[in-house]
């Protein structure tokens, strides 16, 4: 592979990873827009509705490490495809839900597991193909995630306005399918050299799996669990704490 072709291929993979993280990050943080509608539709408490969002965010952000063994066996690209299909399945089944427990299982667990690979894999792939100096590319991923958090919630709002909550889940399922072409491109670029000095290396499934097993990744998971766990405790405390009117 010539240097020109290798540079263009790495740029394309970086762009695909940015799109992947843009949509995955937006889907995770934009789900809070559906908070009020789920309360009204299922006539449930704010605590139960927050449980849906908390479960989805926890698994979607911190569940990437669960893909370690599948990545080692099938490669990170195929796992991204599988995660996209899993996320689509969870959203579609949520559109037929008749109680909030079904939404917790379908969106919180199933879709959360599928989206989790999309929020972690871009950093693993970019960090390996630019292992000599990935600073700019990782910053680009961070910016794309922030843009997703800003723009995708507006998409949630539009879906809820024009298609009600069940139609919104179906349309979100179509957005979740973006990971299929992204994963396929990464899969067929798996033999891309990871540095100029090591032209025989590639981001294979085994190497990517080792990256996911690093202590840094486990520390990342612990931090996410603490953040969302303490947030849920605060909701319970606010619910049980009486409000005293001094007037």
N, C-alpha and C positions, 0 to 999 in steps of 0.2 A: 504494500500500500504506500503510495507516494505521500509526501508531506502535505501537499495541497489537498488531496482527497481526505487524508486523515483529519486535517484542520476543519474542513467543511463538515465532515461527519460528526466530529465532536461538537461543532456549533449547532448542528441540527438536533443532536441528542440533548444538549443544554436547553434549547428552545422547547423541546417536547417536555422535558422535566419541569420547566417553568410553567407551562400550561397545566401540567398535571397538578403541581402544587397550588397554582392559582385557583383551580376549581375545587380541589379537595379541601383547601383551607377555607374557601368561601362556603362550601356546603356545611362544614363543621360549625363555623361561627354564625352563619346566617340562619341556622335552624331555630335560633331564639325568636325569630319573627313569627313562627307558628305557635309560640307559647300561648298567647291569649286565645287564639282560635281553638286550640285543643281543649282549653278549659271550658269554653262555651259549648263545644260540640258534645263532649262526653260528660258534661256537668260534674266535673271532678274538681278537686281542690288544687290550689296553686302548688302545693307540695308534691302532689302526684304528677302534675304536669312538669314540674321542675325535675322530677325523677327521670322522665323520658329524655330531656335534654342532657341531664347530667350523665346518664348511662351512655348516650350517644357520643358525647364529647370525650368521656373518659376512655372508651374503647377506641374511638377514631383517632385520638391523639396519642394514646399510650399503648395501643395494641399492635403496633408494627412489629414488635419483637416476637409476636406469636407466629409470624411468617418465616421465622428463621429456618426451620427444617424444610418446609416446602421450597424455599429459595435455594437451599443447598441441593435439593433433588431436581427441581425443574427450572431453576434460573429465575432471576428477578423479573425479567420481562413477562414470562408466562404467569407469574404470580400477580403481576399488575393486571393482566387480562382477567384472571380469575377473581381478583378483588373487585374489579369493575362490574363483572357479571353478578357477583354477590351483592354489591351495593344496589344495583338495579333491582334485583329480586326482592330485597328488603323494602325498598320504596314502593314497588308495585303491590306487594302483599299488604302494606300499611294502608293503601287506599281502600281496601275492603274491610278494614278493622271496624269492630263494633264496640270495643272498649279500649281503655288506655293501656291495659296489660298487653294487648296484641301489638300496640305501637312500640311498647318497650322492647318486646322480643324482636319484632321485625326491623324497626328503625334503629333502636338502641343497640341491639346485639348484632343482628345480621348485617345491616348496612354499616354500622360502626366498624365491624371487622373488615368489611370490604374496603371502606375508605381509608382505614389505617395504613394499608400498604402504600396508598397514594400520597400520604402525608410524610412518609419516611423514606421511601425508595428514591425520590429525586435527589436527596442529600447524599445517599449512599453512592448512587451512580455518578453524580457530578464530582463528588469528593475523590472518586477512584480514577476517573478518566483525566482529571486535572490534579493528580496527586503531587505534582511538583510545585504548584502554586494555585490552589483553587479559590483564593480569596474573592476575586471579582465575581466568579460564577456563583459562589455560595451567597454573596450579597445580592445577586440578581434573583436567586430563588427567594430570599427573604422579602425582597421588594414585591415579587409576584404574589407571595402569600398575603402580604398586607393589602395589595390591590384587590385580591379576591375577597378579603374580609370587608372591604369597603363597597364593592359593587354587587356581589352575589346576593346579599340581603335585599337589595332592591328587586332582584329577580324573584326572590321568595314573595315579596310584597305584591308584585304584579301577578304572579300565579294565583295567590290567594284572592286577589281582587276579581279576577276574571274567570277563574276555574274552580273556586271553592277549595276546601282543604283536600278532598279526595283527588280532584283533578291536579292539584299542585303536586301531590305525591307521584302521580304518573309522569308528569313533566320532569320532576326531579330525577326520576328513574332514567329518563332519556339523557339527562345531563351526566348522570353517573357513568354512562356507557362511554364517555370520552376516554376512559382508561384503556379501552380495547385497542384502538390504533396506536396510542402512546406506548402501551406495553409491547405490541408487536414490533414497532420500530426499534425499541430498546433490545428486544430479543434478537432480532436479525442484525443488530450492531454489537452483539456480545463479544465478538472477537476484535473489537476496536482496541488498539494498544492504549495503555493507560499512561504512558509517559514517553518522552523522546528517547530516554536512555534505556528503556526496558521495552523493546518493540515486540517481544514475544508474550507479554502479559496481557491479560484481558480481565474484564469484570465478570468472571464466571459466577455461577451459583454458589460454588463452595467458598470463594473468596468473599462474596457479598454476605453469605451466612456468617462467616467469621466476624465481619464488621458489625453485624447486628448483635453478636454475642459479647461485644466489648463491654468493659465496665462502665464506660461513658453512657452507652445506651441504657443499661440497667439503672444508672443514676437518673437518667432522663425519665424513665418510667416511674420511679419512686417519687420524683418531684411532681409529676402530673397527678399521681394518686393522692398525694398530700393536698394539692391545690383543690381538686374537685371534692375530696372527702371533707375538708374543712368547710368548703362552701356549702355542702349539703347539711352539715351540722349547724351552720349559721341559719339556714332556712328553717330547720326544726326549732331552733332556739327562738327565732323571731315569731314563729307560729304559736309557741307555747307561752311566750312572755306577755303578760297582760299589759295593756296600755292604761296608764293612770292619768285621768283628766284632773288637772289641778285648778281648773276654773270653777 
